[in-house]
């Protein structure tokens, strides 16, 4: 386990200088409503995005998550990157809280909620509050997620910004193997009570690959027991559909139990 964690950390240390942050957040990932008490995890994310003029920018997230209860998981995260035309910098500090509100043994769905507070490194930018429902369901090996998220900036200097709305969706084909595959999509719609024109919205979607540590093979095929103690990885290649979305986004994530 220690060697796997060390290898993963070294890999992301090498990749992060190559990865990106643009308008929006290419290191964005789909929040899960599932919470496990006592779970401890290093969560490393990075992404690179190219705009329609071929320019790129990079960014990443490094966080530590802990399952405080059977229904509440909390994560502290440092966000860093190089926005378009700017130098590499610390962007913000983030406190993420996920709450599992309902999990039924009878019905194949899970309902949760997100509450996230982000403190910008530039104090004039104030705080950003992010919240919303996290929904998940499953039909056989197919797992689907849909998250509706609202963002509001607080205590920023200058004009106050309205509450904006975004979404995340994902479907994942779970094959009880070392590799799963699926699709993901992210979008920003503008004001929650009056969406922006399509030319000012941002939508990206594309294929994603989920991988567990190759050591998972030691646990036997078709049996997930023990997977929670192994590193998991995720890689997505997302394509913009127009508007203000980047042309292409590449994102990576590693989740390392400790």
N, C-alpha and C positions, 0 to 999 in steps of 0.2 A: 504493500500500500504506500509506504513512504517513497519508494522508488518511482511508483506511478505518479504520485503527486508532484514529486520533484521534476520528473520528466515533463509533465504538463506545464508547470510554472516556467520552466526553461523555454519550452516551445512558445508560450505566449509572450515571454519577454523578448524573444527574437522577432515575433510577428508584429507586435504592437507598433513599432516604428513604421510598418508598412501599411497600417490599417487606418480607418477614416471616420470623420464627422463632417456632415454638410448641413444644409438646411434641413431641419428635422434631426433625427438621430439614427444613423445607420447601425449603431450598436444596440438598437432597440430589440427586445425579445418578447415573446408571448408569455404573459403572466399566467401561472397555474393557480387554480383555486384550492388545490390539494395541499394539506399541511401535515407534517409528521412531527410529533413531539420528540424533542431531544436531538433532532437531526442538525448536524453542524456541517457547514459547507463553505468552501471558498468558491466564489462565483466570478469568473473572469470572462469579459465580453469585449469584442473589438469589431470594428467595421470600417469599410472603405467605400466611398461613393464617388462616382464620376458624374458631373453634370453634363448637359447637352453640348457644352463647348469643349468637353474633354478635360476640364480641370478636376482635380481630386482634392479631397480633404480627409482627415482621419481623426479617429477618437476611440476611446475605450473606457471600460468600467471595471473596477476591481472592488469586490465586496465580500463581506463575511455575513452569512445568514445562520440563524439559530431558531429552531422550533421551540418556542417558549412554552406552549401548551399544545393540546391536541387540536386547537382551532386557531392558533395565532403564531405566525412566523415573522420574524423581524430581521432586516438586513441593513447594514451600514455600508455605503458605497462612495468611492471617490471617482469622479468623472474627469477625464482629461482628454485633450485632443488638439487638433490644428484646424480651426474653421477656415473656410476659403479666404485666401489672401492674408491670413494672419499667421502668427508664430505659434509653436506648440506651447500649451499652457494648461494649468489647472483650471477646470471650468466650474466645478461645483461639488458640494457635498450633499449626499442624499440619504434619507432615512425612509426605507420602504417597509410597509406593514401589509401582510396578506392575512385575511381572515377566512377560514372555512366555515361557512354558515350552515350548510346542509349537505350531507352525504347520505344517500339512501342505499340500503342493501337490497331493496326491492326494485327501485327504479334506477336505471343506469345514468344518473346525472349527479353532478356536484355543482353547488352554488357557493360562490365566495365573493369577497369584496377587497378592493385595494385602497389604501390610504398612503400617499407618498408625499413627503415634504423635501423640497430641494432648495438648498441655500447657495445662491450664485456667488462665485468668487468675486465678481464685481458687485460691491455692496449696493451700487445704484440700481441694480437689477432686482433687488429684493428677494422674495421667496416665490417659489412656484409650488402650488398645491395641485395634486393629481389624485383623482378618486373615481370609483365606479365599480359596477358589478363584473364579476368574473364567472363565466358559464362554461360548463364542460359536460359532454355526454358521450356515450359509447354505444356502438352497435356491432357486436362481435369484435373483430380485430380493429375496427375503425373508430378512432377517437377524434372528436371535434371540439374545438374551443371557439368561443366568441366573447370578446371583452369590449365593453363600451366605456370609454374613459373621458373624463372632463378635466380640463386644466384651467387654473386661474392664477395669475401673478398678483402677489400681495406686497405692499410696502415698497413698491418700486417708485423711483423718482420720475416725475413727469406724469403724463396722461395714464390713467388706470386702464388696463386692458380688460376686455370682456372675457367671460368664460367661453372656452373653445372646446370642441368635441372631436374626438378621434376614435379609432376602432382598431382592433387586432382580431384576426381569425387564423385558425390553423386546423388542418386535418392531418392525422398521422395514422399510418397503417402499422399496427403493432404485430410483428411476426414472431415474437418470442425468440429473437435471434440477436446477434451482436449489432446488426444494422437494421434500422427502420427508415422509411422514407415518407414524405408527405409534401404538403404545400402550406405556405404562409402568406399572409397579406397584412399590410399596415396602411392606415390612411389618416389624413387630417382634413376635416371638413369645414373648419372655420367656426364661427359663432354657433353655439349650441341651439340658439333660438332663431337662427337665420343663416343657413349655410352659405359659404362664399360661392361665387361663380366657379364653374368647373375649371376655368383657366387658373384660378388661384388656389385650388385644392391640390393635394398631393396624395397619390395612391401608388403603392408598389406591391408586387406579388411575384412569387416564383417558387421553385422547388427547394426542398430542404432535406438534409440527411442527418439522421440521429444515430449516434454510435456509442456503444458502451465499450469500456476497456476490453482489449482482447483477452484479458485474464478471465472474463466472464465465461469463456468456453469451459473453464475448469468446473463450472457449476452445473454443466450439463445443458443440452439444448432443450428448449421447451419449458424451462423452469426459471422463473424470475427471482427465486429466493436467493438472496445474497447480492443481487445487482445493486441494491441501495448503498452497499459499502464500496462500490467501485466508481472510478471517475466516469463521467458521461460527457459526450461532446456533441456539438450541433453546428452545422454549417449550412448557410442558405445563400442562394444567388437570386436576388430580387431585381425585377425590371419595372421601371416607371411606366405609367400608362398615360402620361401627359401632365398638363398643368405645371405645377412647381416641383414635381417629383424629380429626383435624380434619374439619369438614364439607366445606370446600373449600380447596384449595391451588393457588396460581398460582406457577409457577417459571420463571425465565429463565436462560439461560446464553449467554455469548459466548466464543469461543475465537479469539484473535488472534495469528497467527504474527508473529514479529519477527526 
